[in-house]
């Protein structure tokens, strides 16, 4: 059998032992480490008997401090020495002990060393080459795991040598090719020597005699230069096989003589005898350590027996205490079971109550939605017919009856909106928007809207706006307007022949957020101290002595909830017959660049409503048909009115329309289903939903079926024309 005996893993202690010890070693570990290093030095000088004696001392000291890592390393060192002296049985025995202790500390570096050494024992001593290959593969696994390039090279060289030994030159050459280029580039004489030796074996056994000799001589030259005597023995063995294989008996005899001479120097009989004796002594010392441990355990048992009486007494006391504890625990468990049963029953009742509350909340939401729809529908007719009468009979423009009728309708609409607004806030369905707005413009609009109340009560309404406030702010202007509108109209309502002041002052600036304090101050009748805490509750109206003020009691409650949405609080200061001041602070963002971007993106409709459009109105309510038709005709446009969705589809087939105004709540087929069927026919005409439902409730479904926009009845005619123009304009830009 052709083989290349290698000792790559033997010298690993010189390079890697420091990795296994922490920098914070105590004196005993330092002593053991020094002994192991001394053993390696003596081993390298072929003083195997002395190396073994020092390793034995290190092993005994490692046992004394019970350090599994050091014990494993010592066994591995001893195994290396026996392997080098060709006592494979002892080497395997000590390697397996090294594996046993290495598993206790789970050290990958040790596993790499030991498995590599086991592979060498089984292979180099011709015990079981295939088993040696399996151990080499295990060693390679750990070398790659710890990313040790040197160990990867040595292990692959050993694998290649083992494959050559079983005449598998294909797998052997593959292992060599994986590392050949790297070994040639690096400055590692031992690896280069082994690489040339293996290349020589490969060439010699593939009928390349001269090439093989060249590689052998390169390996021999490196070994002689570095005094690698053990490796030189291996090279001589392979040169003897090489010349024998190629029928060169004289040359084979010459290298056999060199081999015998060097072998006698390295492996003298005295050294081998000393090693054998040292091995026996190690076994005796191991047995001695085990006996000492047994005696130590016996001594501990004796001491424990002396204390047995005390232990028994303590045990009985503890047992009694434990029994009392168990009895108490049993009673507590019974009490807890009873409490848990009551709690479970309470939870079941609570669950039922929650389900009923949720059902009641749903029913309330449905009721609010239904009642607001049912109220808005006739209000659309009342307000619309009032406008028609005023338009057709100019002489009635000053009629107090018509004015009262329109005021009452708008008041009722405001009441409906308040109820819906409160319901949205309670169900947390309001999300603040971020729109750009001019605070001065918004407050001016509010002032103009409530001026009639000031005139009616002979009040002076003043506005004071801090000039330090930026022109354009970013925030929810609609909710802010609702807050201020409620507070100002409330102040005017309870002030006669007095003054109401609305002010906005910049308090502080944090980053890009401008915190503005709003105040609404009046000189009205004031609010009593006892009533100030409940003024923001729903449906609360403080009793007035002078006269009966109309209202639902929702205004201030809505204000309080809206202010909370802005992460703020509203406060009041009031004194009866002196006046009341409401004030709150809200932070709005100011970003000049973002403001410019938003302004540039705003679609401004500068067109005058002089376009002639043909409009289809789908509406089942006769009064609403009349109102909508009048609004459209007043704008010089034409319309066709149908009562239901089926009639609408027939009209679309017969005539072309510029836009469709679609009611949602209709008999036979509702507006959503009608729109879906229209879109299925491929009709792209813009469809605007006209509904008395809240916009937020129907938006999602309206967009899903293909509607383009939503108008909530009742609405201002100018707003309807704006929406119509915008949607037709979008349609034309797409076409």
Phi, psi and omega in degrees: 000134179267127179211157181240102183288131185231154178235037185301321186274355185291321187266013183296337182294326179296326187265328193242352186298327181297335181291337186271351184243135177285159181291344182259051180283147173276176187298324182291320178293323176298319180297316180294319179300317179296322178296317180297318178296322176297321179298320180295319180298315179293324177298317181296336179265013178066021175265072189294322181294318179292320178300321181291321180297316180294321179297323178297318178299316180298321180296314181298319180292327177293321176297323184297324180261004175055051180254103185297326180297314180291322178300315180298318181294319179297315178299320179297318178298315180297320178299320179300317182296314180295324179296318181294329180268016173066024173259078188295326182298313179293321180301313180299318180302313182287325176298318181294324174295321178299319178298317181304313182282332177295325179294334180289333179252351175053056184257117185293326181295316178298316179302318179301313181296308190294315181295325176296318179293322176297321177300319180294322179300309184291329182274305187293332179266011174056037179276306180200095186298318182296323177294322176299319178299318179298320177294321177300321180295322176296316179299318179297323178302313181286327177297318178289328179295318180270000176058045178265099186297323180296314180294326177298317180297311182299318183292320179293324175297318177298318178299316179299317179298318180293320178296322177298325182295332178256019174064025175262079186287337180293309179292323180297314180294330177296316179298320180294317182296331180296331188236356187303310184297321181292320180294319181298322183284329185275159181262074181226096185298322182297316179294320179296319177300314181294322179297314179295321178299315180292321178296326176295317178298316182297314180294318182300322183270004174239032174060033175243073189301306185295318179297320179297317181297323179300316179294319179301315183293325175298315179297317181297319181296317179294319181295317180294320182294329183257004181058041176277078188295318181297319178289327179296323174301316180297319180295317178299320180301315182288329175292322175300314180295321182299310183288329175295317180300325183259021172060044175243078188297320183297314180294322178298318181295319181301314181285335176292322178295315177299320181296314182297319182296313181292322180298321180295324181290313186286317186245070179287155183295324180297317180298316182296322179294317178298321179296319180297316179296319180297323178299316179297320180295322178300317180296319178297316179298322177298315179298320179299317179298318179298318178297318179299321179294321179296316178298321179298318178296319179298319178298320179294323177296320180297316180296323180291327179294325179297328182267006186297321182298314179298322180296318180298316180297314179298322180298316180296318179298314180297322180298317180297315179299319181296319179297319178296319179297318180296321178297315178297319180296321179299316179296318179296323179297317179298316178297319181294321178299318179295317179295320179297322179296315178297319180295321179297318179296320179295320179296320178298316179296319179296319179299316178297318180296320179296316179299319179294320179296318179296319179295319179296322179296318178297315180297321179296316180297317179297319181295314180299317180297316182293315185292323178293324177295314183292331178279321182294325183300306178292329179297324176302318179291317182297309182295318181295316181293324177300316178296323179296316180298315180295327180286321183276335182235085183299334182290345180266009184300329181262011182293122179295334182291314180294321178298318179295320179298314182292320179297317181297320180295316180292326177296316179297320177298320178297321178297314179300316180296323178297315180298316180294320180298315180297320179297319178297316182296316181296326180269007176055044179258007179259125177242126182295141179259159176246095180239152177276139180207160177257115186298320180298316180297317182296316181291324177297318178299317179296317180300315180296327183289331184251007182300328183293330178290319179298317179296319182298319184263007179058045180256152172261123180252116182245150178234130179232115183240126179298127181290346179283348179288130180301155183296317182242129177242164178240124180172192181268094184289330182296313181293321178299317180297320179298320180297308185293319180301315180297315183293317182292314180296325178294318180296317180295325184295325183257019178233127178237131179055038183228211184221142174236127181243125175252121182232153176224118184236136177282119183265316180199164178231126177237111186058245180255011182258125180255117182268117186246130177265125178255137178229138172237108186246133178230165177249037185276206190281347177078174182232132180296150180304319183295335184264349187293329182289332185255006186295334182265005177283156180293143172061020180267128174232123180285134181294131180254144183273324190283314181201169184271113179268130181283155176151166183262346185080016181263338189304305183290328176297317177296319178302312182300316181293322180292320178298322178298326178298332178273013182058044180221181178225150176254140181234161178219149171232128185210149175218132184301137179065010177244315179144176184224144175232122172257136178212148180204160181235130179230139177265126177242146181280143172231117180219108186300317181294315180295323179298316178299318181297316181294318180297319180294332183271354180287129178277118180255122180264103182264002184283146175270144185285070176244017178278147179257110182242147174258119190242138173259124178251121179252103187209131182267341183276121186297319181295315180295326175302314183296317181296311183297318180299319181295318180299317183291316182294326178296342180259016177063033175241163180250157178212154173243131183248131175234157188272339184208176184293323181295318178296327179297317181294325177294317181296322180295323179294328185271332190218151177266131179240148178279330181202157181236126173260116192243118170288152182263312186271092182229154176286170179069299180209126185283176184293327179296311182293323178298315179299317180300317181292324178296316179294326178295334178281355180088010180282128183252008179303134179301137180240123179250126179282126171253113187217154174265356175288159174295138185301320183296331183286332188247353186302311185301311182291324180299313179293326182294324182274351176113010176287150184262333182199172183223134173238130181263126179278145351283157183221163177280136179306320181299324179293321179297315181296324178296315180295319179299311181299317181298317183288322177293322177298316178298319181297317180294323180293327178287317181293000000 
